[in-house]
């Protein structure tokens, strides 16, 4: 069904890196979800009044809030595809993350309301009424929600959308709540025991937990979580495949929403290669990354004298010293500046993002070990933290 909808309503549906195609995916899946949720709200409200079931009524209100979250998703995709303007030169892609945040808030709101109503029903019990119509509607609702979850998750993975994946999880939450309601009715039918409020409370707590998880995932993205390690490894491999590239460091990836990513990095290059050739190679790499990953990239060249035997020898020794302090540390941009009385060893030390060592303490430790090699060596160290 997913493939059929995509082929029918999304032109050039395989080109998922295109902003317009992403918008169409979001629009089609959101409208499909809105249609399904409105139908379920109508039928569940009717059944809830027939059976006097608080869990069915809460389920219907949950579906009503889903309509709101679907609308938020729909407008989020529409706004995120807007062309950059003078106030937002990096585009509006992060609106998709904002809509994901709205979805998480709506899930939490429904969870709190359902918890409140369940507790009230435990304190003030009400008679539950069994109905075949209710059973049929609830089973149909479960199947519909599972279909919606599949559609949203499939769409989310296809266009790498956290908003659609969050909506898919919301549909799973709804299916769980509806299953709980169905179990309540069946238990009441065969044992005459009313556990509606208690099961509703447990299901509501499950939804609350899922809502908090979705909120955290979206918040991490907005705050700027580390890029996917597999993606970075693939990019580095592609760059290193170019002859003349010696190393890569200081890679930064800025996420302004799906399809709106910007990257900068330093590439160590062989200083013996003519500048014009190096510049042409860097241009080619930047275009390749844009075409393959849809990431706009700026590369800074760091020329390295590969024929300086002393520099090459000292670089290995300094790297061993740094690794002896912490195996997760590394160095880059190594060069030497010779003088009449001493030689400066200039380099950067790269630390993991979470490392908390005092920079001056680290510099002192490295200098002490370097002095053991030669008292005329002085370290000029810049300490960096990794962003990937």
Helices and strands as residue ranges (DSSP letters): H 2-9, H 19-51, H 54-80, H 95-123, H 132-159, H 162-191, H 196-223, H 229-240, E 245-255, E 261-270, H 275-293, E 295-304, H 309-325, E 330-338, E 343-351, H 359-373, E 377-385
